[in-house]
Amino acid sequence: MAITVYAYQVNEGGALNGFGSSIEEVAETLRQVRSEIRLEDGYEPGTSAIFALDLLKPNLEQLFAVLNGDAELADLILKDKRLVRHVTSEEEMGLKR
């Protein structure tokens, strides 16, 4: 059985920057982060992305493999990663405030 969590990526193609249990929560956090970048760093962020991640619950053998350094947890539990939304300055206005 898988659970779905959401993640945002401030700069498309970069690392995932934050996670949440709902798309609304992640969209609001991303809106705030993009706003802080504009105010504090003085530039307009490029395209950002929101992903849905379907994660499997690891079993004991998988956890031992991670602890022993034989496997990466993300490789064992990530069932599916899909893009659910691109965010640009114009689209950002549609994110929940």
C-alpha atoms as an extended CHARMM CRD file, in Angstrom:
* protein
*
        97  EXT
         1         1  MET       CA              0.0000000000        0.0000000000        0.0000000000  PROA      1               0.0000000000
         2         2  ALA       CA              1.3760000000        3.4140000000       -0.9750000000  PROA      2               0.0000000000
         3         3  ILE       CA              0.8460000000        6.8600000000        0.4760000000  PROA      3               0.0000000000
         4         4  THR       CA              1.0800000000       10.0600000000       -1.5480000000  PROA      4               0.0000000000
         5         5  VAL       CA              3.0850000000       13.0570000000       -0.4120000000  PROA      5               0.0000000000
         6         6  TYR       CA              3.7540000000       16.2510000000       -2.3350000000  PROA      6               0.0000000000
         7         7  ALA       CA              6.9970000000       18.0870000000       -2.9400000000  PROA      7               0.0000000000
         8         8  TYR       CA              8.0310000000       21.3480000000       -4.5230000000  PROA      8               0.0000000000
         9         9  GLN       CA             11.0620000000       22.2840000000       -6.5440000000  PROA      9               0.0000000000
        10        10  VAL       CA             11.8570000000       26.0170000000       -6.5920000000  PROA      10              0.0000000000
        11        11  ASN       CA             14.0330000000       25.7470000000       -9.6960000000  PROA      11              0.0000000000
        12        12  GLU       CA             12.8090000000       23.2520000000      -12.2410000000  PROA      12              0.0000000000
        13        13  GLY       CA             15.3350000000       20.4680000000      -12.6610000000  PROA      13              0.0000000000
        14        14  GLY       CA             16.9140000000       21.1050000000       -9.2560000000  PROA      14              0.0000000000
        15        15  ALA       CA             16.5610000000       19.3050000000       -5.9610000000  PROA      15              0.0000000000
        16        16  LEU       CA             13.2420000000       18.8760000000       -4.1870000000  PROA      16              0.0000000000
        17        17  ASN       CA             13.1250000000       21.6890000000       -1.6370000000  PROA      17              0.0000000000
        18        18  GLY       CA             10.1730000000       20.8470000000        0.5970000000  PROA      18              0.0000000000
        19        19  PHE       CA              7.4910000000       18.2770000000        1.3030000000  PROA      19              0.0000000000
        20        20  GLY       CA              3.9340000000       18.2100000000        2.6230000000  PROA      20              0.0000000000
        21        21  SER       CA              0.9450000000       15.9680000000        3.0350000000  PROA      21              0.0000000000
        22        22  SER       CA             -1.3510000000       17.9600000000        0.7210000000  PROA      22              0.0000000000
        23        23  ILE       CA             -0.9430000000       19.7660000000       -2.5730000000  PROA      23              0.0000000000
        24        24  GLU       CA             -2.5190000000       22.8770000000       -1.0130000000  PROA      24              0.0000000000
        25        25  GLU       CA              0.0760000000       22.9370000000        1.7710000000  PROA      25              0.0000000000
        26        26  VAL       CA              2.9610000000       22.5610000000       -0.6770000000  PROA      26              0.0000000000
        27        27  ALA       CA              1.5290000000       25.1710000000       -3.0690000000  PROA      27              0.0000000000
        28        28  GLU       CA              1.2100000000       27.7170000000       -0.2450000000  PROA      28              0.0000000000
        29        29  THR       CA              4.7630000000       27.0500000000        0.9750000000  PROA      29              0.0000000000
        30        30  LEU       CA              6.0810000000       27.3790000000       -2.5780000000  PROA      30              0.0000000000
        31        31  ARG       CA              4.2200000000       30.6790000000       -3.0150000000  PROA      31              0.0000000000
        32        32  GLN       CA              5.8470000000       31.9940000000        0.1750000000  PROA      32              0.0000000000
        33        33  VAL       CA              9.3280000000       30.8170000000       -0.8570000000  PROA      33              0.0000000000
        34        34  ARG       CA              9.0070000000       32.4260000000       -4.2930000000  PROA      34              0.0000000000
        35        35  SER       CA              7.8240000000       35.6520000000       -2.6490000000  PROA      35              0.0000000000
        36        36  GLU       CA             10.8220000000       35.6550000000       -0.2840000000  PROA      36              0.0000000000
        37        37  ILE       CA             13.1890000000       35.1630000000       -3.2280000000  PROA      37              0.0000000000
        38        38  ARG       CA             11.6780000000       38.1790000000       -4.9700000000  PROA      38              0.0000000000
        39        39  LEU       CA             11.8900000000       40.3570000000       -1.8500000000  PROA      39              0.0000000000
        40        40  GLU       CA             15.2070000000       39.2410000000       -0.3470000000  PROA      40              0.0000000000
        41        41  ASP       CA             17.2350000000       38.2080000000       -3.3820000000  PROA      41              0.0000000000
        42        42  GLY       CA             15.7680000000       40.7380000000       -5.8130000000  PROA      42              0.0000000000
        43        43  TYR       CA             15.0170000000       38.4760000000       -8.7500000000  PROA      43              0.0000000000
        44        44  GLU       CA             12.0470000000       36.6680000000      -10.2220000000  PROA      44              0.0000000000
        45        45  PRO       CA             12.2620000000       32.8840000000       -9.7770000000  PROA      45              0.0000000000
        46        46  GLY       CA             11.9680000000       30.8640000000      -12.9610000000  PROA      46              0.0000000000
        47        47  THR       CA              9.6010000000       27.9580000000      -13.4000000000  PROA      47              0.0000000000
        48        48  SER       CA              8.9500000000       25.8990000000      -10.2790000000  PROA      48              0.0000000000
        49        49  ALA       CA              7.2880000000       22.4930000000      -10.0510000000  PROA      49              0.0000000000
        50        50  ILE       CA              5.0550000000       20.5250000000       -7.7040000000  PROA      50              0.0000000000
        51        51  PHE       CA              5.2860000000       16.7280000000       -7.6900000000  PROA      51              0.0000000000
        52        52  ALA       CA              3.2030000000       13.9060000000       -6.2350000000  PROA      52              0.0000000000
        53        53  LEU       CA              5.2940000000       11.0760000000       -4.8020000000  PROA      53              0.0000000000
        54        54  ASP       CA              3.7680000000        7.6630000000       -4.1370000000  PROA      54              0.0000000000
        55        55  LEU       CA              5.7700000000        6.0090000000       -1.3630000000  PROA      55              0.0000000000
        56        56  LEU       CA              5.7240000000        2.3950000000       -0.2020000000  PROA      56              0.0000000000
        57        57  LYS       CA              6.1920000000        1.3710000000        3.4170000000  PROA      57              0.0000000000
        58        58  PRO       CA              9.6060000000       -0.3100000000        3.7320000000  PROA      58              0.0000000000
        59        59  ASN       CA              9.8410000000       -3.7650000000        5.2900000000  PROA      59              0.0000000000
        60        60  LEU       CA             12.4060000000       -4.7950000000        7.8880000000  PROA      60              0.0000000000
        61        61  GLU       CA             14.8250000000       -6.3160000000        5.3510000000  PROA      61              0.0000000000
        62        62  GLN       CA             14.8230000000       -3.1000000000        3.3320000000  PROA      62              0.0000000000
        63        63  LEU       CA             15.5300000000       -1.0270000000        6.4490000000  PROA      63              0.0000000000
        64        64  PHE       CA             18.4520000000       -3.2790000000        7.3600000000  PROA      64              0.0000000000
        65        65  ALA       CA             19.8210000000       -2.8930000000        3.8220000000  PROA      65              0.0000000000
        66        66  VAL       CA             19.7040000000        0.8920000000        4.2540000000  PROA      66              0.0000000000
        67        67  LEU       CA             21.3620000000        0.7460000000        7.6810000000  PROA      67              0.0000000000
        68        68  ASN       CA             24.1130000000       -1.4950000000        6.3050000000  PROA      68              0.0000000000
        69        69  GLY       CA             24.7260000000        0.9290000000        3.4340000000  PROA      69              0.0000000000
        70        70  ASP       CA             23.6370000000       -1.5950000000        0.8190000000  PROA      70              0.0000000000
        71        71  ALA       CA             20.6780000000        0.4450000000       -0.4480000000  PROA      71              0.0000000000
        72        72  GLU       CA             19.2300000000        3.9450000000       -0.5260000000  PROA      72              0.0000000000
        73        73  LEU       CA             15.8770000000        4.3690000000        1.1990000000  PROA      73              0.0000000000
        74        74  ALA       CA             14.4870000000        6.5400000000       -1.5990000000  PROA      74              0.0000000000
        75        75  ASP       CA             15.2290000000        3.8200000000       -4.1440000000  PROA      75              0.0000000000
        76        76  LEU       CA             13.3290000000        1.2730000000       -2.0550000000  PROA      76              0.0000000000
        77        77  ILE       CA             10.2120000000        3.2570000000       -1.2240000000  PROA      77              0.0000000000
        78        78  LEU       CA              9.5770000000        5.5200000000       -4.2300000000  PROA      78              0.0000000000
        79        79  LYS       CA              6.8760000000        3.8420000000       -6.2960000000  PROA      79              0.0000000000
        80        80  ASP       CA              6.0100000000        6.7590000000       -8.5880000000  PROA      80              0.0000000000
        81        81  LYS       CA              6.9400000000       10.4310000000       -9.0170000000  PROA      81              0.0000000000
        82        82  ARG       CA              4.7940000000       12.6130000000      -11.2390000000  PROA      82              0.0000000000
        83        83  LEU       CA              4.6300000000       16.2860000000      -12.0650000000  PROA      83              0.0000000000
        84        84  VAL       CA              1.2890000000       17.7590000000      -11.0290000000  PROA      84              0.0000000000
        85        85  ARG       CA              1.8530000000       21.4770000000      -11.6200000000  PROA      85              0.0000000000
        86        86  HSD       CA              4.2940000000       23.9660000000      -13.1180000000  PROA      86              0.0000000000
        87        87  VAL       CA              4.3870000000       27.3480000000      -11.3910000000  PROA      87              0.0000000000
        88        88  THR       CA              5.5010000000       30.5930000000      -13.0210000000  PROA      88              0.0000000000
        89        89  SER       CA              4.9200000000       34.1660000000      -11.8720000000  PROA      89              0.0000000000
        90        90  GLU       CA              1.6660000000       34.4060000000      -13.8190000000  PROA      90              0.0000000000
        91        91  GLU       CA              0.4080000000       31.0120000000      -12.6470000000  PROA      91              0.0000000000
        92        92  GLU       CA              1.4220000000       31.7390000000       -9.0710000000  PROA      92              0.0000000000
        93        93  MET       CA             -1.5150000000       34.0880000000       -8.7450000000  PROA      93              0.0000000000
        94        94  GLY       CA             -3.7730000000       31.0190000000       -8.9530000000  PROA      94              0.0000000000
        95        95  LEU       CA             -2.1400000000       29.3270000000       -5.9550000000  PROA      95              0.0000000000
        96        96  LYS       CA             -4.1250000000       29.4100000000       -2.7380000000  PROA      96              0.0000000000
        97        97  ARG       CA             -3.2860000000       32.3580000000       -0.4830000000  PROA      97              0.0000000000
